[in-house]
Amino acid sequence: MDEKAILERINDFIEEEHALRQSHERAETSNAEAQGRLRDLEVALDQCWDLLRQRRARLAAGQNPEDAAVRPAAEVEGYQQ
């Protein structure tokens, strides 16, 4: 997946997150349903951002950005900020 595709996916996830939050505010979704999907979206976004950072770091280091790979959710979610 190239940088453009990753950014498109990030934008899609963000749009879905906004739509879900609006739907929840209008009581069109249950709290449990909304919270579960929001958590899934947060993890997917974290994985996409991590992949994008990996690609950019590899490119800056003169390495092949195509060697970057999506890391498991548990690994990405365990990062300290």
LUMKOL-453312 format. One line per field, with one value per residue: chain; x, y, z of N, C-alpha, C, O in turn. Coordinates in Angstrom, 1 decimal, padded with zeros to 4 digits, m for minus. Example, Ala and Ser with C-alpha at 12.3 -4.5 7.8 and 13.67 -1.06 7.14 Angstrom:
<rs>
chain (A_A);
n_u (013.2_012.8);
n_v (m005.7_m002.2);
n_w (007.8_007.1);
ca_u (012.3_013.7);
ca_v (m004.5_m001.1);
ca_w (007.8_007.1);
c_u (013.2_012.9);
c_v (m003.3_000.0);
c_w (007.8_007.9);
o_u (014.2_013.4);
o_v (m003.3_001.1);
o_w (008.5_008.0);
</rs>
This chain:
<rs>
chain (A_A_A_A_A_A_A_A_A_A_A_A_A_A_A_A_A_A_A_A_A_A_A_A_A_A_A_A_A_A_A_A_A_A_A_A_A_A_A_A_A_A_A_A_A_A_A_A_A_A_A_A_A_A_A_A_A_A_A_A_A_A_A_A_A_A_A_A_A_A_A_A_A_A_A_A_A_A_A_A_A);
n_u (000.8_000.7_001.7_m000.3_m002.6_m002.7_m003.2_m005.7_m007.2_m006.9_m008.4_m010.9_m011.5_m011.6_m013.8_m015.8_m015.7_m016.5_m019.1_m020.2_m020.1_m021.9_m024.2_m024.6_m025.0_m027.5_m029.0_m029.2_m027.7_m026.7_m025.2_m023.2_m022.7_m021.8_m019.5_m017.9_m017.4_m016.1_m013.8_m012.6_m012.1_m010.3_m008.1_m007.5_m006.9_m004.6_m002.9_m002.7_m001.4_001.0_002.0_002.4_004.3_006.4_006.9_007.8_010.0_011.7_012.1_013.4_015.7_016.9_016.0_013.8_010.5_008.4_008.9_007.8_005.4_002.1_001.7_000.8_m002.2_m002.0_000.7_001.0_m000.8_000.4_002.4_004.3_003.7);
n_v (m001.2_002.1_005.5_007.4_005.7_004.9_007.3_007.9_005.8_006.5_008.9_007.9_006.4_008.4_009.9_008.0_007.7_010.3_010.3_008.2_009.2_011.4_010.0_008.6_010.7_011.5_009.4_007.2_004.9_002.3_002.7_000.8_m000.4_001.8_002.5_000.2_000.1_002.6_002.1_000.1_001.6_003.5_001.9_000.9_003.3_004.0_002.0_002.6_005.1_004.4_002.7_004.5_006.2_004.4_003.8_006.4_006.8_004.7_005.5_007.9_006.9_005.7_003.3_000.7_001.7_m000.1_m002.3_m001.9_m002.8_m003.5_m003.4_m005.6_m005.0_m005.1_m004.5_m001.9_m000.5_m000.6_001.2_003.8_007.2);
n_w (000.0_m000.9_000.0_m000.7_m000.8_001.9_003.2_002.1_003.2_005.9_005.9_005.2_007.4_009.4_008.5_008.8_011.5_012.4_011.3_012.7_015.4_015.1_014.5_016.8_018.6_017.8_018.7_017.1_017.1_019.3_022.5_023.2_020.8_019.3_020.8_020.6_017.8_017.5_019.0_017.4_015.1_016.2_016.7_014.1_012.8_014.3_013.5_010.7_010.8_012.0_010.0_008.0_009.1_009.4_006.6_005.8_007.4_006.5_003.8_004.2_005.3_003.2_002.5_001.2_001.1_000.7_002.2_004.6_007.0_008.2_011.6_014.4_016.2_019.0_019.4_018.3_019.8_022.2_022.3_023.9_024.5);
ca_u (000.0_001.5_001.4_m001.6_m003.6_m002.7_m003.8_m007.1_m007.8_m007.0_m009.5_m012.1_m011.7_m012.0_m015.1_m016.7_m015.7_m017.4_m020.5_m020.7_m020.3_m023.1_m025.3_m024.8_m025.6_m028.9_m029.5_m029.4_m027.0_m026.6_m023.9_m022.3_m022.4_m020.9_m018.2_m017.1_m016.9_m015.1_m012.5_m012.0_m011.6_m009.1_m007.0_m007.2_m006.2_m003.2_m002.1_m002.4_m000.4_002.2_002.5_002.8_005.6_007.4_007.3_008.5_011.3_012.5_012.4_014.4_017.0_017.4_015.5_012.6_009.3_007.5_009.2_007.0_004.2_001.1_002.0_m000.4_m002.9_m001.4_002.0_000.8_m001.5_001.3_003.4_004.3_003.9);
ca_v (000.0_003.3_006.6_007.9_004.8_004.9_008.6_007.8_005.0_007.3_009.9_007.1_006.0_009.6_010.2_007.0_008.1_011.5_009.9_007.4_010.1_012.1_009.1_008.3_011.8_011.5_008.2_006.2_003.7_002.0_003.1_m000.4_m000.6_002.9_002.4_m000.9_000.5_003.6_001.5_m000.5_002.7_004.0_000.9_000.9_004.6_003.9_001.1_003.3_006.1_003.7_002.2_005.7_006.6_003.4_004.1_007.6_006.5_003.9_006.3_008.9_006.1_005.2_001.9_000.5_001.8_m001.2_m003.3_m001.6_m003.7_m003.2_m004.1_m006.1_m004.0_m005.1_m003.8_m000.5_000.1_m000.6_002.3_004.9_008.5);
ca_w (000.0_m001.0_000.9_m001.1_m000.3_003.4_003.6_001.7_004.2_007.1_005.7_005.2_008.8_010.1_008.0_009.4_013.0_012.5_011.0_013.9_016.5_014.9_014.6_018.2_019.2_017.4_019.2_016.0_017.4_020.8_023.1_023.1_019.3_018.9_021.5_020.0_016.5_017.7_019.4_016.2_014.3_016.8_016.5_012.7_012.6_014.9_012.6_009.5_011.1_012.2_008.7_007.2_009.7_008.9_005.2_005.7_008.0_005.6_002.7_004.7_005.6_001.9_002.4_000.4_001.9_000.4_003.2_005.8_007.1_009.3_012.8_015.1_017.0_020.4_019.4_018.0_021.0_023.4_022.3_024.9_023.8);
c_u (000.9_001.0_000.0_m002.7_m003.8_m003.5_m005.3_m007.8_m008.0_m008.2_m010.8_m012.5_m012.2_m013.4_m016.1_m016.8_m016.6_m018.9_m021.1_m021.0_m021.6_m024.3_m025.6_m025.4_m027.1_m029.6_m029.9_m028.7_m026.9_m025.2_m022.8_m021.8_m021.4_m019.6_m017.3_m016.6_m015.9_m013.8_m011.8_m011.4_m010.3_m007.9_m006.5_m006.4_m004.8_m002.3_m001.7_m001.3_000.9_002.8_003.1_004.2_006.7_007.9_008.2_009.9_012.2_012.9_013.5_015.8_017.5_017.0_014.2_011.3_008.3_007.8_008.4_005.8_003.3_001.5_000.7_m000.9_m002.3_m000.1_001.8_000.1_m000.7_002.3_003.3_004.5_004.5);
c_v (001.2_004.4_007.2_007.0_004.8_006.2_008.5_006.9_005.7_008.3_009.1_006.8_007.2_010.0_009.3_007.3_009.3_011.1_009.1_008.2_010.9_011.2_008.8_009.4_012.0_010.3_007.2_004.9_003.5_002.4_002.0_m000.5_000.5_002.8_001.3_m000.5_001.6_003.1_000.8_000.5_003.3_003.1_000.9_002.2_004.5_003.1_001.8_004.4_005.5_003.2_003.4_006.2_005.6_003.6_005.3_007.5_005.7_004.7_007.3_008.2_005.5_003.7_001.9_000.7_000.7_m002.3_m003.0_m002.5_m003.2_m004.1_m004.6_m005.0_m003.9_m004.4_m002.3_000.2_000.1_000.4_003.3_006.2_009.5);
c_w (000.0_m000.1_000.6_m000.6_001.2_003.8_003.2_002.8_005.5_007.0_005.8_006.7_009.6_009.7_008.7_010.9_013.2_012.3_012.2_015.1_016.3_015.0_016.0_018.9_018.9_017.9_018.2_016.2_018.9_021.3_023.0_021.7_018.9_019.5_020.9_018.6_016.6_018.1_018.3_015.3_014.8_016.5_015.0_012.3_013.1_014.0_011.3_009.7_011.3_010.9_007.9_007.8_009.4_007.5_005.1_006.3_007.1_004.4_003.1_005.0_004.3_001.7_001.6_001.3_001.7_001.5_004.5_005.8_008.3_010.5_013.6_016.0_018.4_020.4_019.2_019.2_022.2_023.4_023.3_024.1_024.7);
o_u (001.8_m000.1_m000.8_m003.7_m004.9_m004.4_m006.1_m008.9_m009.0_m009.0_m011.8_m013.6_m013.1_m014.2_m017.2_m017.9_m017.5_m019.7_m022.2_m022.0_m022.4_m025.3_m026.8_m026.3_m027.9_m030.8_m030.9_m028.9_m027.0_m024.3_m021.7_m020.6_m020.4_m018.6_m016.1_m015.4_m014.9_m012.7_m010.6_m010.3_m009.4_m006.8_m005.3_m005.5_m003.8_m001.2_m000.6_m000.4_001.9_004.0_004.1_005.1_007.8_009.1_009.2_010.9_013.4_014.1_014.5_016.8_018.5_017.5_013.6_011.1_007.4_006.9_008.5_005.3_003.8_001.6_m000.3_m000.2_m002.1_000.2_002.4_000.5_m001.0_003.1_002.1_005.3_004.7);
o_v (001.4_004.3_007.5_007.5_004.7_006.1_009.1_007.2_005.6_008.4_009.6_006.9_007.1_010.4_009.7_007.3_009.2_011.5_009.2_008.0_011.1_011.6_008.6_009.2_012.5_010.0_006.5_003.9_004.5_002.5_002.3_m000.7_000.3_003.0_001.5_m000.8_001.6_003.6_000.9_000.3_003.6_003.6_000.9_002.2_005.0_003.4_001.7_004.5_006.0_003.4_003.3_006.6_006.1_003.7_005.3_008.0_006.0_004.5_007.5_008.8_004.7_003.0_002.9_m000.1_000.5_m003.2_m003.9_m002.8_m002.6_m005.3_m004.0_m004.2_m002.9_m003.7_m001.5_001.3_000.9_000.5_003.7_006.3_010.7);
o_w (000.8_000.5_001.5_m000.1_001.7_004.7_004.0_003.2_006.2_008.0_006.3_007.1_010.5_010.6_009.2_011.5_014.1_013.1_012.6_015.8_017.3_015.5_016.4_019.8_019.7_017.5_018.3_015.5_019.7_020.5_022.6_021.4_018.3_018.9_020.8_018.4_015.9_017.7_018.1_014.8_014.1_016.2_014.7_011.5_012.4_013.8_010.8_008.9_010.9_010.7_007.3_007.0_009.1_007.3_004.4_005.7_007.0_003.9_002.3_004.8_004.4_000.9_001.3_002.2_002.6_001.6_005.4_004.8_009.3_010.4_013.4_016.5_019.0_021.4_020.0_019.6_023.2_024.3_023.7_023.2_024.3);
</rs>
